[in-house]
Amino acid sequence: MQKIARALLSVSDKTGLVDFARGLSAQGVELISTGGTAKALRDAGLKVIDVAEITQVPEMMDGRVKTLHPKIHGGLLAVRSKESHEQALKDHDIPKIDLLAVNLYPFESTAGSGADFATCIENIDIGGPALIRAGAKNHASVIVVVDPADYLRVLAEMEKNGGATTPEFAKSSRLRPSPAPAPTTPPSARGSPRRSVISLPLAASSPARWPMRSATARTRINGAPSTARPNSASALPRQRRCKARSSPTTT
């Protein structure tokens, strides 16, 4: 069984976040967090370590850069019990991360609301998918939670095992089948379908900005094959297009 000693929480959907963090903290788990997630936890009276305290680099560029750092990804990717990895952690003062709770910026709902082009751009998540992939790659050592509906299951498993999780549970909590890039999609499957979800509305809003490799490229819309050009506005339902406006906005 694997003891959960440290967790990284960085979520857009804060449903159940505080109760989950309280449950982790009650079992002695050290909490690391970012931006708005860290603020929500502190406002609830919880002790949180900022990612910037670990990386020694402040969040910057309106939050675009915060978790993309070796001291975060090293803590997720290090293979436990592998001597060279353990030595690298020690040499570079990298803390192991045993549990990762992440869900992505709400690109789909932002695009569906008819938000302007700049707002859609800011809702393309970079750090989140990278974290999820890192945790999923090192699934033998890291519990990855992408769905708030799994919070209680994780806490119950830890309480049952004295703060630890079993390999069987880790696998079951991670591999949740779903045909769409929703929060319940397995971490290892979230990247590819989400690329289409992002590229289509952006291409529809401003075809000239998003040249495609092939004019006859095929894509999938709502799970069905399509021969429409990906950079054609007709390839996307109207409500899913981002409006192109000259004045940028920030998230």
URLIN-V662776 format. One record per pair of residues at least 24 apart in sequence whose C-alpha atoms are under 10 Angstrom apart, sorted by the first residue. I is the first residue (numbers start at 1). J is the second residue. D is the distance in Angstrom with one decimal. If there is no record, write none. Layout:
BEGIN
i: {I:I}
j: {J:J}
d: {D:D}
END
This chain:
BEGIN
i: {1:1:1:1:1:1:1:1:1:1:1:2:2:2:2:2:2:2:2:2:2:2:2:2:3:3:3:3:3:3:3:3:3:3:3:4:4:4:4:4:4:4:4:4:4:4:4:4:4:4:5:5:5:5:5:5:5:5:5:6:6:6:6:6:6:6:6:6:6:7:7:7:7:7:7:7:7:7:7:7:7:8:8:8:8:8:8:8:8:8:8:8:8:8:8:8:8:8:9:9:9:9:9:9:9:9:9:9:9:9:9:10:10:10:10:10:10:10:10:10:10:10:10:10:10:10:11:11:11:11:11:11:11:11:11:11:11:11:11:12:12:12:12:12:12:12:12:13:13:13:13:13:13:13:13:13:13:14:14:14:14:15:15:15:15:16:16:16:16:16:17:17:17:17:18:18:18:18:18:19:19:19:20:20:20:20:20:20:20:21:21:21:21:21:21:22:22:22:23:23:23:23:23:23:23:24:24:24:24:24:24:24:26:26:27:27:27:27:27:27:28:29:29:29:30:31:31:32:32:33:33:34:34:34:34:35:35:35:36:54:54:54:55:55:62:62:62:63:63:63:64:64:64:64:64:65:65:66:67:67:67:67:67:68:68:68:68:68:69:70:71:71:71:72:72:72:72:73:73:73:73:73:74:75:75:75:76:76:76:76:76:76:76:76:76:76:76:76:76:77:77:77:77:77:77:77:77:77:77:78:78:78:78:78:79:79:79:79:79:79:80:80:80:80:96:96:97:97:97:97:98:98:98:98:98:98:98:98:99:99:99:99:99:99:99:100:100:100:100:100:100:100:100:100:100:101:101:101:101:101:101:101:101:101:101:101:101:102:102:102:102:102:102:102:102:102:102:102:102:103:103:103:103:103:103:103:103:103:103:103:104:104:104:104:104:104:105:106:107:107:107:108:108:108:108:108:108:108:108:109:110:110:110:111:111:111:111:111:111:111:111:111:112:112:112:112:112:112:112:113:113:113:113:113:114:114:114:114:114:114:114:114:115:115:115:115:115:115:115:116:116:116:116:116:116:116:116:116:116:117:117:117:117:117:117:117:117:117:117:117:117:117:118:118:118:118:118:118:118:118:118:118:119:119:119:119:119:119:119:119:120:120:120:120:120:120:120:120:120:120:121:121:121:121:121:121:121:122:122:122:122:123:123:123:124:124:124:124:125:129:129:129:129:129:130:131:132:132:132:132:132:132:133:133:133:133:133:134:134:135:135:136:136:136:136:136:136:137:137:139:139:139:139:140:140:140:141:141:142:143:143:143:143:143:143:144:144:144:144:144:144:144:145:145:145:145:145:145:145:146:146:146:146:146:146:146:146:146:147:147:147:147:147:147:147:147:148:148:149:149:150:150:179:179:180:180:193:193:196:196:196:196:197:197:197:197:198:198:199:199:200:200:200:200:200:200:200:200:200:200:200:201:201:201:201:201:201:201:201:201:201:201:201:201:202:202:202:202:202:202:202:202:202:203:203:203:203:203:203:203:203:203:204:204:204:204:204:204:204:204:204:204:204:204:204:204:205:205:205:205:205:205:205:205:205:205:205:206:206:206:206:206:206:206:207:207:207}
j: {141:161:162:163:164:165:166:167:168:169:170:98:140:141:142:143:158:161:163:164:165:166:167:170:29:98:99:141:158:161:162:163:164:165:166:28:29:30:96:97:98:99:141:142:143:158:162:163:164:165:29:30:31:96:97:98:99:163:164:30:31:32:75:95:96:97:98:99:100:31:32:33:96:97:98:99:100:101:142:143:144:32:33:34:48:49:50:51:72:76:97:98:99:100:101:102:131:144:33:34:37:38:41:48:51:99:100:101:102:103:145:34:35:36:37:38:51:67:100:101:102:103:104:127:128:131:35:36:37:38:101:102:103:104:105:128:146:147:148:36:37:102:103:104:105:106:128:37:102:103:104:105:106:146:147:148:183:40:102:103:148:147:148:149:151:148:149:150:151:152:41:101:148:151:42:43:44:45:46:44:151:152:101:148:150:151:152:154:155:46:47:48:101:151:155:46:47:155:151:152:154:155:156:158:159:99:151:154:155:158:159:163:159:163:155:158:159:162:163:164:163:98:99:163:97:97:99:97:100:67:101:59:63:66:67:59:63:66:63:93:94:95:93:94:122:250:251:122:127:251:122:124:125:126:127:126:127:127:126:127:128:130:131:126:127:128:130:131:127:94:95:96:97:96:97:131:134:97:130:131:134:135:134:134:135:142:100:131:132:133:134:135:136:137:138:139:141:142:143:131:133:134:135:136:137:138:139:141:142:134:135:138:141:142:137:138:139:140:141:142:138:140:141:142:141:142:135:141:142:143:135:138:139:140:141:142:143:144:135:141:142:143:144:145:154:131:132:134:135:136:142:143:144:145:146:128:131:132:135:143:144:145:146:147:148:150:151:127:128:129:131:132:144:145:146:147:148:183:187:128:129:131:132:145:146:147:148:182:183:184:128:129:132:146:182:183:129:182:194:197:198:181:182:194:197:198:201:240:241:240:240:241:242:197:198:201:202:239:240:241:242:243:201:237:238:239:240:241:242:239:240:241:242:243:201:238:239:240:241:242:243:244:240:241:242:243:244:245:249:205:241:242:243:244:245:246:247:248:249:201:202:205:206:241:242:243:244:245:246:247:248:249:242:243:244:245:246:247:248:249:250:251:242:243:244:245:248:249:250:251:198:201:202:241:242:243:244:249:250:251:198:202:242:248:249:250:251:248:249:250:251:198:250:251:194:195:198:199:198:187:188:190:191:194:191:187:186:187:188:189:190:191:187:188:189:190:191:187:188:187:188:174:175:186:187:188:189:187:188:167:170:171:174:167:170:171:167:170:170:167:169:170:171:173:174:170:171:173:174:175:186:187:170:173:174:183:184:186:187:173:174:176:182:183:184:185:186:187:173:174:176:182:183:184:185:186:183:184:183:184:174:184:222:223:222:223:220:223:220:221:222:230:221:222:236:240:240:241:230:231:229:230:231:232:233:235:236:237:240:241:242:230:231:232:233:235:236:237:238:239:240:241:242:243:230:231:233:236:240:241:242:243:244:229:230:231:232:233:235:236:241:242:230:231:232:233:234:235:236:237:238:240:241:242:243:244:231:232:233:236:238:240:241:242:243:244:245:231:232:233:241:242:243:244:231:232:233}
d: {10.0:8.1:9.9:9.6:6.0:5.6:4.7:6.7:9.5:9.9:10.0:8.4:9.2:7.4:8.9:9.5:9.5:9.3:8.3:5.0:5.3:6.4:7.8:9.5:9.4:7.9:9.8:9.6:8.4:8.8:8.1:5.8:4.0:6.6:9.1:8.6:6.5:9.0:10.0:8.4:5.5:6.7:9.6:8.8:8.6:8.0:9.6:6.1:5.6:7.5:4.8:6.2:8.9:8.5:7.7:6.4:8.3:8.2:8.8:4.6:6.1:7.5:9.9:8.4:7.1:5.3:5.5:6.6:8.9:5.2:6.0:8.4:9.0:5.7:5.9:4.5:5.7:7.6:9.4:9.1:9.9:4.7:5.6:8.6:9.8:9.4:9.7:8.6:9.0:9.5:6.7:8.2:6.3:5.0:6.3:8.2:9.7:9.9:5.0:7.4:7.1:8.1:9.7:9.7:9.9:8.4:6.1:4.8:6.2:9.3:9.4:5.8:8.0:8.3:5.8:7.9:9.8:9.3:8.2:6.3:5.1:7.3:8.8:9.7:8.0:9.7:9.5:8.4:6.3:9.6:7.0:4.9:5.0:6.8:8.1:8.5:8.7:9.9:9.6:8.3:7.7:7.8:5.9:6.0:5.6:7.3:9.6:9.3:8.8:6.6:7.9:8.2:8.4:9.9:9.1:8.0:9.5:8.5:10.0:9.1:8.1:9.5:6.4:8.9:9.9:6.3:8.3:9.9:7.6:9.1:8.0:9.3:7.5:8.3:9.5:9.5:7.0:9.5:8.5:9.5:8.7:9.0:9.8:8.7:9.7:5.9:7.2:8.9:7.4:7.9:9.7:9.6:10.0:9.2:9.6:7.2:9.6:10.0:9.2:8.9:9.6:6.5:9.4:9.6:9.3:10.0:9.8:9.3:7.0:8.7:9.6:8.6:10.0:9.7:9.0:8.1:7.8:8.1:6.0:9.6:8.0:9.5:9.4:8.4:9.5:9.7:9.7:9.0:9.6:9.4:9.7:8.4:9.1:7.5:8.1:8.1:7.6:8.7:10.0:9.1:8.0:8.1:9.9:8.9:9.4:8.0:8.2:9.8:9.9:9.3:8.3:9.8:8.5:7.8:7.9:8.8:7.6:7.7:9.6:6.1:8.4:9.0:7.9:8.7:6.1:9.4:8.0:8.4:9.7:8.1:7.2:9.0:9.9:8.4:7.9:8.6:9.9:8.8:8.6:7.1:6.8:8.6:9.0:9.5:9.4:9.6:8.4:7.9:9.5:9.7:6.2:5.7:9.1:8.9:6.9:9.3:8.2:6.8:9.8:9.6:9.6:5.9:6.7:9.1:7.3:5.6:9.1:8.6:8.5:9.6:9.9:7.5:8.5:9.7:10.0:7.0:9.7:8.3:7.2:9.8:9.3:8.7:6.8:9.9:9.5:9.3:9.0:8.7:7.0:9.2:8.9:9.9:9.7:9.9:6.4:4.7:6.3:8.7:8.3:8.6:5.4:4.6:6.0:7.7:9.9:8.0:7.8:9.8:7.0:9.7:7.1:6.1:4.9:6.1:8.3:9.8:9.4:8.7:9.8:8.4:6.1:4.7:5.9:8.2:8.6:9.9:9.0:9.8:6.5:8.7:7.8:7.1:7.8:6.5:5.3:8.1:9.3:9.3:9.9:6.9:8.6:10.0:8.7:8.3:5.3:7.1:8.7:9.4:6.6:9.7:5.7:7.3:9.6:8.5:9.4:8.0:9.9:10.0:9.4:8.4:7.2:9.6:9.5:9.2:7.1:7.6:9.2:7.8:10.0:8.5:8.8:9.7:8.3:9.5:8.6:7.0:8.6:7.8:5.5:6.0:5.3:8.5:8.9:9.4:8.7:5.3:4.4:6.8:7.6:7.1:7.5:8.7:8.3:9.7:10.0:8.9:6.5:7.0:6.5:5.5:6.1:9.7:9.5:8.4:5.7:6.0:8.7:9.4:9.9:9.2:9.2:5.6:4.4:5.5:5.8:8.9:8.8:7.9:8.1:9.5:7.5:7.3:8.7:9.0:5.3:5.2:4.5:6.1:8.4:9.1:7.7:8.8:8.8:8.7:7.6:7.5:8.4:7.8:4.9:5.9:7.6:9.4:8.6:9.3:9.6:9.7:7.1:5.8:6.4:6.8:8.8:9.0:7.9:9.5:6.5:8.7:9.5:9.5:9.8:9.4:9.2:8.3:9.2:9.6:9.7:9.5:9.8:9.7:8.5:7.0:6.5:9.4:9.6:7.7:9.9:9.7:7.4:10.0:10.0:8.3:9.5:7.6:6.8:9.7:9.1:9.5:9.4:5.7:7.7:10.0:8.6:9.3:6.3:6.2:9.0:8.6:8.3:9.3:9.3:8.2:9.2:8.1:9.8:8.7:6.0:6.0:9.7:9.2:7.8:9.2:7.6:7.8:8.5:7.2:7.9:8.6:8.9:8.9:8.1:9.5:9.2:5.9:8.6:8.1:7.4:8.0:9.5:7.8:6.2:9.8:9.3:7.6:9.7:7.4:6.9:9.3:9.1:9.4:8.6:9.5:8.3:9.9:9.3:5.7:6.6:8.0:8.1:7.4:9.5:9.6:9.6:8.9:5.2:5.5:8.5:9.7:8.3:9.0:9.4:8.7:9.4:9.2:9.9:8.1:8.5:8.1:9.0:9.3:7.5:8.1:9.8:9.0:8.4:9.0:10.0:9.2:9.9:10.0:8.1:8.6:9.8:6.3:7.1:8.5:8.4:7.6:6.6:9.7:8.5:7.9:9.5:9.4:9.0:9.7:8.1:9.0:6.7:8.7:8.9:9.2:5.8:4.4:5.7:9.0:10.0:8.5:9.4:10.0:9.2:6.8:6.1:8.7:8.9:9.9:7.0:4.8:7.0:7.2:9.4:9.2:8.4:8.8:8.1:6.0:5.9:4.1:7.6:7.6:6.9:9.4:8.9:8.9:6.0:7.5:9.0:9.6:9.0:9.2:7.1:10.0:10.0:9.6:5.9:5.4:5.8:5.9:9.7:8.3:9.3:8.6:9.6:8.7:8.6:6.8:5.3:7.0:7.8}
END
